[in-house]
């Protein structure tokens, strides 16, 4: 398989990823989670800086059938006490195919977002499939959003400035939550930031088969994760599962949507951006050239990824009114 379009600095990581995928083949999901967490721990220092200093705290949020952890990040410069600034809130949802992923793995990015966008970031540790299939991960995230808004005063957040975002499966959940919030009359979401989102779980987008296997997201892996998330395959076209299939996309928050050229989910991102635009939603979208699934996270070794991160965070700050020179920043 040719990799000529991939940035040369990514080739070693791509090779490691392919080896890991072969070793991962056939493992039960708990073992897949352990391997994913171990690889993320080892690679963390290679692909991303540790992130700026933030004040962190964990809160337990009640959900149907239990409780989940939400990690709160606040810019360290805020300090504590009665003069602590009231900040906008950004709800962050990690990826991992609804089956793997932890708060720890995306800790550096949450720190970057909190400091760069001058906001409070709430990273949601939603329950995972197959133990907790659809709709549990989605409803956990929605319950976390509602709880965070209801407790805005004690958290020091401005509940009139709330955004949500996620990566891959997290982008799927973020897009679906925007639809739920609109349709349920829930919290007002001012902005959605979707990185490489899965928006069509029927796997019908042209890039699913148009992009070859071997770029850290193979079709067989996608089918495995979807089957864990959706034990009933007929649900794949449900708009709560595949937000691209919503009958109406009007009234949704302005969106920032990103795909990667060598990602099977590339067209999921592009088609969803088009669907929002067609109903008058303001959308900024792009496809990152020469990148594969999640390579935008490799900000330590890839200048293009670092530039993307800075641009996306600046756009979030602009949407939340915290950019330089804006009120509330």
C-alpha positions in Angstrom: 0.0 0.0 0.0 1.3 3.4 -0.9 1.7 6.1 1.7 3.1 8.8 -0.5 0.4 11.3 0.4 1.1 10.9 4.2 3.4 13.4 5.8 6.7 11.5 6.3 6.8 12.3 10.0 3.7 10.2 10.4 4.9 7.1 8.7 6.5 5.5 11.8 3.4 6.0 13.8 1.3 4.6 10.9 3.5 1.5 10.9 3.1 1.1 14.7 -0.6 1.6 14.4 -0.9 -1.1 11.7 1.1 -3.5 13.9 -1.1 -2.7 16.9 -4.2 -3.3 14.8 -2.9 -6.8 13.9 -2.1 -7.6 17.5 -5.5 -6.3 18.5 -7.4 -8.5 16.1 -9.8 -10.9 17.8 -9.2 -9.5 21.3 -12.3 -9.2 23.6 -13.3 -5.6 24.2 -11.9 -5.3 27.7 -8.5 -6.4 26.4 -8.8 -3.9 23.5 -9.4 -1.2 26.1 -6.3 -2.2 28.0 -4.1 -2.2 24.9 -5.5 1.1 23.7 -4.8 2.7 27.1 -1.3 1.3 27.2 -0.5 2.5 23.7 -1.9 5.9 24.4 0.2 6.2 27.5 3.4 5.2 25.7 2.8 7.4 22.7 1.5 10.4 24.6 4.9 12.0 25.0 5.8 11.4 21.4 2.7 12.9 19.7 1.4 15.6 21.9 2.8 18.0 24.6 1.5 17.6 28.1 -0.7 20.7 27.8 -0.7 23.9 29.9 -1.4 23.9 33.6 -5.0 23.8 34.6 -7.0 23.4 37.8 -8.7 20.0 37.6 -11.5 18.4 39.6 -13.7 15.4 39.1 -17.5 15.5 39.7 -19.8 12.5 39.8 -22.9 13.1 37.7 -26.0 10.9 38.3 -27.3 9.1 35.2 -29.9 6.4 34.7 -28.7 3.3 36.4 -25.6 4.8 38.1 -23.2 7.7 37.9 -20.4 8.8 35.7 -17.3 11.0 36.1 -16.9 14.4 34.5 -13.5 16.0 34.7 -13.5 19.8 35.0 -10.6 21.9 33.6 -10.3 25.5 34.4 -7.4 27.8 33.4 -4.9 27.8 36.3 -4.7 31.6 36.1 -8.3 31.9 37.4 -7.3 31.0 40.9 -10.0 30.4 43.4 -12.4 32.3 45.6 -15.1 35.0 45.0 -13.1 36.7 42.2 -12.9 33.6 40.1 -14.0 34.5 36.6 -17.2 33.1 35.2 -16.2 31.2 32.1 -18.1 29.7 29.1 -18.4 25.9 29.1 -17.2 23.5 26.5 -18.3 19.9 26.9 -15.8 17.4 25.4 -16.5 13.9 24.3 -13.6 11.5 23.6 -13.6 9.1 20.7 -12.9 5.3 20.7 -15.8 3.8 18.7 -18.2 4.0 21.7 -16.2 1.1 23.2 -12.7 2.3 24.2 -11.2 5.6 25.4 -10.6 7.3 28.7 -10.4 10.8 30.2 -6.7 10.4 30.6 -6.0 9.9 26.8 -7.4 13.3 25.8 -6.2 15.2 29.0 -3.6 17.3 27.1 -6.1 18.4 24.5 -8.7 19.4 27.1 -6.0 21.5 28.8 -5.1 23.2 25.5 -8.8 24.0 24.9 -9.4 25.4 28.4 -6.4 27.7 28.3 -6.5 28.6 24.6 -10.3 29.3 24.5 -10.4 30.8 28.1 -13.2 28.4 29.0 -14.1 25.7 31.4 -13.9 22.3 29.7 -15.9 19.3 31.0 -14.7 16.0 29.7 -17.3 13.3 30.0 -16.4 9.7 31.0 -19.5 8.1 29.5 -20.2 4.4 29.9 -19.0 2.2 27.0 -20.3 -0.5 24.8 -20.8 -3.4 24.6 -21.6 -3.5 28.3 -23.6 -0.3 27.8 -24.9 -0.1 24.2 -27.0 2.6 22.6 -28.6 4.6 23.9 -26.6 4.6 27.1 -23.4 6.5 25.9 -25.6 9.1 24.2 -27.9 9.5 27.2 -25.0 9.7 29.6 -23.5 12.6 27.6 -26.9 14.3 27.4 -27.4 13.9 31.2 -24.0 15.3 31.8 -24.8 18.4 29.7 -28.0 19.0 31.6 -26.3 18.5 35.0 -23.5 20.9 34.1 -25.9 23.6 33.0 -28.1 23.1 36.1 -25.0 23.4 38.3 -23.5 26.3 36.4 -23.4 28.7 39.3 -21.4 26.4 41.6 -19.1 25.5 38.7 -18.5 29.1 37.7 -19.7 28.8 34.2 -21.8 31.0 32.0 -24.7 28.8 30.9 -25.6 31.2 28.2 -22.3 30.3 26.4 -22.2 26.5 26.1 -20.5 24.5 23.3 -20.0 20.8 22.7 -17.5 18.9 20.7 -15.9 15.5 20.2 -13.7 13.3 18.0 -14.8 10.4 15.9 -17.4 8.5 18.0 -17.3 11.6 20.3 -18.2 13.7 17.3 -21.1 11.5 16.6 -22.3 11.9 20.1 -21.9 15.6 20.1 -23.8 16.0 16.9 -26.6 13.8 18.2 -26.8 15.7 21.4 -27.3 18.9 19.5 -30.3 17.3 17.8 -31.6 16.0 21.2 -31.2 19.4 22.9 -33.1 21.1 20.1 -35.9 18.5 20.0 -36.3 18.0 23.8 -36.1 21.7 24.5 -32.9 21.1 26.5 -29.9 23.3 27.2 -29.1 25.9 24.5 -25.9 25.0 22.7 -24.1 27.9 21.1 -21.5 26.0 19.0 -20.6 22.4 17.9 -17.0 21.3 17.1 -16.9 18.0 15.3 -13.5 16.4 14.5 -13.7 13.4 12.1 -17.3 12.6 13.2 -19.1 9.4 12.3 -22.5 10.7 11.1 -23.7 7.7 9.1 -23.4 4.3 10.9 -24.9 2.5 7.9 -21.4 2.9 6.4 -22.8 4.3 3.2 -20.5 7.3 2.7 -18.3 7.0 -0.4 -15.1 7.3 1.5 -15.9 4.2 3.6 -14.8 2.0 0.7 -13.0 4.7 -1.3 -10.2 5.1 1.3 -8.3 1.9 1.7 -7.7 0.0 4.9 -4.4 0.6 6.7 -4.8 4.2 7.9 -5.6 3.4 11.5 -9.3 2.9 10.9 -10.2 -0.2 8.9 -13.7 -1.2 7.8 -13.6 -4.4 9.9 -12.8 -2.3 13.0 -15.7 0.0 12.3 -18.1 -2.9 11.9 -16.9 -4.4 15.2 -17.4 -1.1 17.1 -20.8 -0.4 15.5 -22.0 -3.9 16.3 -21.0 -3.4 19.9 -22.8 0.0 20.1 -25.8 -1.2 18.1 -26.8 -4.8 18.9 -29.8 -4.2 16.8 -28.4 -3.3 13.3 -31.7 -1.8 12.2 -31.0 1.2 14.5 -28.1 2.3 12.2 -30.4 4.7 10.3 -32.0 6.2 13.5 -31.1 9.9 13.5 -30.0 9.6 17.2 -27.4 7.1 15.9 -26.7 8.6 12.5 -27.3 12.4 12.7 -26.9 12.7 9.0 -30.4 11.1 8.6 -32.3 13.6 10.7 -35.3 14.8 8.8 -34.5 18.4 9.7 -31.2 20.0 10.5 -32.5 23.5 10.9 -32.1 25.3 14.2 -28.8 23.5 15.1 -25.8 25.4 16.5 -23.1 26.9 14.2 -20.6 24.2 13.5 -16.9 23.6 12.9 -16.5 20.2 11.1 -13.2 18.6 10.1 -12.4 15.5 8.1 -9.1 14.0 7.1 -8.1 13.1 3.5 -7.1 9.5 4.3 -9.9 8.7 6.7 -12.8 6.4 5.9 -15.0 9.0 7.8 -13.9 11.8 5.5 -17.2 12.0 3.7 -19.2 11.6 6.9 -17.8 15.0 7.9 -18.3 16.6 4.5 -21.9 15.3 4.0 -22.9 16.4 7.4 -21.5 19.9 6.8 -23.5 20.1 3.6 -26.7 18.9 5.3 -26.3 21.7 7.9 -25.6 24.3 5.4 -28.7 23.4 3.3 -30.9 24.4 6.2 -29.1 27.7 6.9 -26.8 26.6 9.7 -23.5 28.4 9.7 -20.7 25.9 9.1 -16.9 26.1 8.7 -15.5 22.9 7.4 -12.3 21.5 5.9 -10.6 18.3 5.0 -7.0 18.1 6.2 -4.7 16.9 3.4 -2.4 14.0 3.9 -3.8 13.2 7.3 -5.5 10.0 8.4 -7.9 9.3 11.2 -6.9 11.1 14.4 -3.5 12.3 13.1 -4.7 15.8 13.8 -3.9 14.9 17.4 -0.2 14.4 16.7 0.6 18.1 17.5 4.1 17.5 18.8 5.6 15.9 15.7 3.3 17.4 13.0 3.4 21.2 12.4 0.2 21.0 10.3 -1.6 19.3 13.2 -0.4 22.0 15.6 -1.6 24.7 13.3 -5.0 23.0 13.0 -5.3 22.8 16.8 -4.5 26.5 17.2 -7.0 27.5 14.4 -9.8 25.3 15.9 -9.3 26.6 19.4 -9.2 30.2 18.1 -12.5 29.6 16.3 -14.0 28.2 19.6 -12.9 31.3 21.5 -14.5 33.5 18.8 -17.7 31.5 19.1 -17.8 31.7 22.9 -16.8 35.4 23.0 -13.5 34.9 24.7 -11.2 35.9 21.8 -8.8 38.8 22.3 -10.7 42.0 22.4 -14.1 40.4 22.9 -16.4 41.0 25.8 -16.4 38.2 28.4 -12.8 37.0 27.5 
